[in-house]
């Protein structure tokens, strides 16, 4: 089977460089292009050199259109505005779009869903196998006993710009689905001052930022006189890159639509 030709969006960033390395390490993929924001000082630099691999002849560019014409998929861990634009371009070109971007608004989500009528889009707040297994376990445990309060604790490096993290929200949605409730109506993202007693059914989020932590998430089920904690600790961004490429491999041959890593990993009905 032919290699999947991948464009890496945000190729100058930490995840972008990791994706370039992951593609170079695999026989199933070929780097077909590298994109960066037009304001980046890295435009024109070699993607391989930036990733520490030596020059590969792929220069960081700003226009996805010409690159999509010669590619199969775009992998995107960027920012919401860019992701929405890439989704529209992928739909127009009929290409695969793998989205690891977090911090998307409801309006952004709606635009991506619309683009998925013409493109195969796989979107997830976290692309790692372990986190998606954690989400499946969280959903299952949440169904067992409503007397357990649910709290989600997450920590990331000091450069992360959105909170709670996309992974924390993914886990929150899994917990809410297990309970049969709407997360938006039960999410408590911050507590400060005299907040009063915890409301039954709330799903709380606590956010920590500091150092170079790749990502740590714990879902706590706190019941009378006992507590269950499910934890995932990411030690290397490569787990997200490998997951994204796995999603791209799975997406080849799928019908247009909006999918998640639960679909990719066969955990939808776990």
N, C-alpha and C positions, 0 to 999 in steps of 0.2 A: 504494500500500500504506500502511496506517495506521501512524502512529508507534508505536514500541515504548515503552511506559510503564515507566520505570526507577526503582527505589528505590535510593538510594545509602546503603549502610551505612558507618558511620564518617565521616559527611559533614563533621564538624568537623576531621578530620585532614588531613594534607598530601595524601594520595592522594584522600580524599573530596572535598576542594575542587577538586582537579584534575579529577575525574570530573564534578562539577557544571559546570565550565567546558566540558569536552568535550561534554557533552550540550547545553549552550546553543549550541555552535558547529555542531551537526549538525541537519539537517532530518529525520533518521530516528528521532530519539528525543525523548522528553518526560520531564522530571523529575516523577515521580509521588509522591515522598516522600523524606525524609532522616532517617536514624536516627543516634543516638549512645547511648553508655553512659549509664545513668540517673544515674551519679555526675558526669557532665560538667557544667561550669558553662555550657556552650553550649546546653543544652536550652532550646528556645523561641526561639532566635535564628534569623534568616532565612538559609537556605542560600545564596541568591544573594549576599547582602551579605557573608557570610563568604568567599565565593569571589571577591570583588572585582568582582561583576557588577552590583551594585545589587539591591534587594529584588525577589524573584520570588514572594513569598507562600507559599513552602514553608518551614515551621518545623521545626527539628530536634526529633524525637520519640523516644520510647523503645520503643514497641510496634509490632512489624512486622505483627502480625495484621490490623488494620484497613486498613493501607496495601496489603498484599498482595492484599486483596479487589478493589482497583481498579487493580492494576498487572499487568504482564506478566513482569517479571523483577526480581531483586535482584542488585546488583553489590556485592561484598564483599571489601574489603581490610582486615580487622580483626584479631582475635585468635582463636586456636583455639576457645576456649569459645563465643564468640559465633557463629563460623562453623558449628559443629556445631548450635547451636540454630536458626540461620537455615536450615540444610539441612533440618532436620525440619519447619520451618514451610513451606518451599517445597514439600516433598513433600506435606504435608497439603493445601496449596492448589493443587497441580499447576502450580506456576510455575517459570520458569527461574531457576537460581542460578549466577552466575558467581563463581568463587572465586579470588582472588589472594592469600589469606592463606597465610603460611608458618609453619613451626614446628609443624606438625600432628604429633601422635603416631600410633602404629600404631592405637590405640583410636579416635582421632578419624577416621582414614582409614576405618576399618571402619564407623563410624556414617554417614559421608558416602556410602560405597558403598551402604549399606542405603537411605538416602534416595533415591539415584538410581534405585531401582526404580519410583519414582512421580514423579520430577522430572527435567527435563533439567539436568544439572549439568556445567559446564565448569570444570575445575580445573587450574591450572598454577602452578608456582613462579615463572613470569615470563610476562607477557602480550605482550611485544613481538615483532614479526616477526623482528627481527635476532637476538635470543637463541634463538628457536626454530629459525632457520636454523643458528645456531651449534651447537645440540644435534644437529641432523640431520647436520651435517658431522663433529661429534665422534664420533658413532656410526659413520659411514662410515670415518673415519680409524682408529678403534680396531680395525677388522676387519683392517687391512692387515698389521701386523707386531707380534707379541707381544713382541718384544725391546725395544720402546719403553716406557719407564716413563711413567705418566700422573700428572701433578700439576695441581691446580686451585687457582688463586690468585684471591681475591676481595677487593674493598674497598668499603665503604659508609660513610655518614655516621655520626657519633658517637652518634646516637640509636637506631640499629638494635639490636633486643634479641635476635635469634636468630642462631646461628652453628653451622656454616656456613650461608650464605644459602640460601634456597629455590632460587635460580637455580643456585648451585654444586652443590646436590644434584641438581637436574634434569640438569645437565651430567654429573655423576658417574654417574647412572643411565643416561644415553645411552652413556657410555663403557663401563660394565659390560655393557650390552646388546650393544654391538658386540663385546665380548670373550667374550660368552656366560658371564658370571660373575655372582654375587650380590653387589651392592654392599655389603650389610650385613656380609658376611664378609670384604671386602677394603678397606673404608674405613679410612683412617688420618686422623683429624680433628685430631690434635695430636702434636707431638713435643717432648720436653723431656728433658734429661739424656742419659745414655748409652743410646741406643735400639738400638744394634747396626745392622748393615747392613740396607738396605732389602730387604724380602721381595719376590720376584718376584710380579707380579700385583696388588700393592697399588695403590690409587688414593688419592693423598694430597690433603689439603685444607689450604690456608693462608689465614688470615683476618686482614684488616686493617680497622681502624675509625678514622675521623678526619674532622674538618671537615664539609663539606657534600656529599661525593661521593654522587651519585645511585646509581651502581652501575658497577663495573668487574669484568669476569671474563676470565680467561685460562686456557685449557686447554693445558698443555704436554705434548708428546710428546718425551721425552728419550731418544735412542738413542746408540749408540756414535759419538762424534765429530760428532754433529749433533742439532739440536733444532728441532722445529716448534711454533709457537705460534699458537693461534687466539684472537683477542681481540674482545670487545664492550665498548663504552663507552657508557653511557647518559648523555645530557646534559640530559634533561628528563623529568619524570615523565609528561608528556603521552603519551609513547609507550606506556606501560602502560595509561593510560586509553583511548586509541584502540583498543588491542588488545582490551581487555575489552569495549568496545562492539561491536567487530567480532565477537567471540565471541557476544554476545547476539543480534546480527542473524542469525548463522549458526544459532544454537540454535533460533530460531523455526521450528516445523514439524518438528523432530527428535523421534524417539521418546525416551521416558524412558531415561536411562542416564548413565553417568559417562564424560565425554569430556575430551580435553586439547586444547591449542592445536595439537598435531600433527594432530589430526582437523580442526580449524577451518581450518588452512592447507593441508591436503592433503599433509602431509609424513610421514604415518604410514609409508609404504613407501619413503621417499626412500633 
